[in-house]
Amino acid sequence: MMSDIEAGSVNCVIVKDLSRLGRDYIEAGRLIQKTFPAFHVRFIAVTDHYDSRTADYNTKSLVLPVKNFINDSYCRDISQKVKSHQKIKREQGKFIGAFAVYGYRKCDGDKNRLCPDGYAADIVRKIFAWKLEGMSALAIAQRLNELGILSPMEYKKAHGEKFSTSFQTKPAAKWSAVAVNRILSNEVYAGVMVQGKYEQVNYKVKKTVVKPEKDWIRVEGTHEAIISHEDYEMAQTLSGVDIRAKNGSRRAHLFSGILFCGDCKEPMIRRVNRYKGREKVYFICPTRNKSMGCTRHSILEEELKAVVFQVLQAYVPLFLDVCGQQEYIRRTEVRFEEIAGVGKEIERLHREQDKYSELRAGLYEDLKTGLITEADFKSFRSIYEKQYEEITDALRKQEKLVKRLFCSGISSGVKLKKFREEMEITELNRDTLLCFISRIEVYEEKKVYVEFRGKEEFGKMAALKEDPEAKVREGRA
């Protein structure tokens, strides 16, 4: 229309009311009072009884701007109501996106709930499994393309979804390292609904900006998880370090992503020395290798394997023994409320919470008796309330940890089922390492530190193992 007006093909614009021309009062006012008169165009709003040819000064300068402002306010009000409604649904864990993320589909009976999409969900599981095996994102993408597996974009198109994205740069979208990393970093696959990552600048501008991560809305347990939370966390750890494979291989070495220098905390690098047909493999600190400080921390691969294997052999029986305690708790049908109070840390936090609650209550008495001034009262109250809130938050996290342990158990977190069939680890492989170990650090003189996965949950169960029957009786008393 504006092109025809500028070309002189239009001399009159007629709309039902002023809101049909525009709800932005600045833009609408500019068109009516500047642009149309400049091109000698007559403007008529039928139901608002406005005609630019017959309107007087008061109508043009007072009535017209007020009506445009009301139309603008209506638009702003609708925008706020829609945002508020969307926020409520997000906080309830309801999915409000137009398209389900790859690996899921909208449930037939409830469009605000996600259900695993059998075929795509299997592809997601393979992507995470390959990542844990030591494959890079690029290697995973290449394998998916070689197998002829449709990319998320093409998969949606194949199912008749009118999906479009700015990420596509070619006629037929292929798997890429970026697409793989996008899946690996999406917490929705671990059963956590994460929404509200983006927001519009305002209701007049369609441009979106990324919100700080602390403002994202996360709700756990809203849908069935495709991969375990532990596998998701390990994938994030591996994504944060360099796990590139050597030339001619798609997989990185056995310790890739979990082996670090004990002093500078940098991922150690693998070196191979070949001499007269013999091969020696060892790991060294990359910082020292670049002449940037630190020390060499050299250790032969076979020596490292032997140390880690020995530690695992000693750890697994103890681990299975502690997990037996968890089965006892379930077998005796102990309620979570009876178990939540047995942790020493939880007991300490409860005592701290009671202390600050009493201190806060005593301030009022001190103020009444004149022991402290009103300024001191406000200052101490602020300090005590802050401490009380911090302790309450810490207590909530501790109880959440125990509840997660009680409901799902460590065994589900570290895939213990297959190890119950075989009480002894017979070989050291990638799956075994990632199942039990989260980090290995090498210090000088070949000292090795091994950090196990689920150590917090393990500690809780070890504490219960001391005298479970007495603790249960305490909780029931």
MORA-V263348 format. One record per backbone hydrogen bond with DSSP energy under -1.0 kcal/mol. CO is the residue of the C=O (numbers start at 1). NH is the residue of the N-H. If there is no record, write none. Layout:
co = <CO CO>
nh = <NH NH>
This chain:
co = <1 2 3 4 5 11 13 15 16 17 18 24 25 26 27 28 29 30 30 31 34 35 36 37 42 43 44 45 46 50 51 56 57 58 58 59 62 63 64 65 66 67 68 69 70 71 72 73 74 75 76 77 78 79 80 81 82 83 84 85 86 87 88 89 90 101 103 105 110 112 113 115 117 118 119 120 121 122 123 124 125 126 127 128 129 130 131 134 136 137 138 139 140 141 142 143 144 145 151 152 153 154 156 157 161 176 177 178 179 180 181 183 186 187 187 188 189 189 191 193 195 197 199 202 207 209 212 213 217 219 228 229 230 231 232 233 234 235 238 246 253 255 258 259 260 261 266 269 271 273 275 278 280 281 282 283 284 285 286 287 288 296 299 300 301 302 303 304 305 306 307 308 309 310 311 312 315 316 317 318 319 320 323 324 325 326 327 328 329 330 335 336 339 343 344 345 346 347 348 349 350 351 352 353 354 355 356 357 358 362 363 364 365 366 366 373 374 375 376 377 378 379 380 381 382 383 384 385 386 387 388 389 390 391 392 393 394 395 396 397 398 399 400 401 402 403 404 404 410 411 416 429 430 431 432 433 436 439 440 441 442 447 449 451 451 454 455 456 457 458 459 460 461 467 468 469 470 471 472 473>
nh = <5 6 7 9 8 42 44 46 47 20 22 28 29 30 31 32 33 34 35 36 38 39 41 40 13 52 15 50 49 45 55 60 61 62 63 64 66 67 68 69 70 71 72 73 74 75 76 77 78 79 80 81 82 83 84 85 86 87 88 89 90 91 92 94 93 104 117 115 113 95 107 105 121 122 123 124 125 126 127 128 129 130 131 132 133 135 134 252 140 141 142 143 144 145 146 147 149 148 155 156 157 158 161 160 163 180 181 182 183 184 185 186 189 190 192 191 226 227 221 219 217 211 209 205 201 199 215 216 195 193 232 233 234 235 236 237 238 239 241 249 256 258 440 268 442 265 261 284 282 280 278 275 273 301 271 299 269 289 290 292 291 285 283 304 305 306 307 308 309 310 311 312 313 314 315 316 319 320 321 322 323 324 327 328 329 330 331 332 334 333 339 340 342 347 348 349 350 351 352 353 354 355 356 357 358 359 360 361 362 366 367 368 369 371 372 377 378 379 380 381 382 383 384 385 386 387 388 389 390 391 392 393 394 395 396 397 398 399 400 401 402 403 404 405 406 407 408 409 414 416 420 433 434 435 436 437 453 451 260 449 262 443 441 438 439 458 459 460 461 462 463 464 465 471 472 473 474 475 476 477>
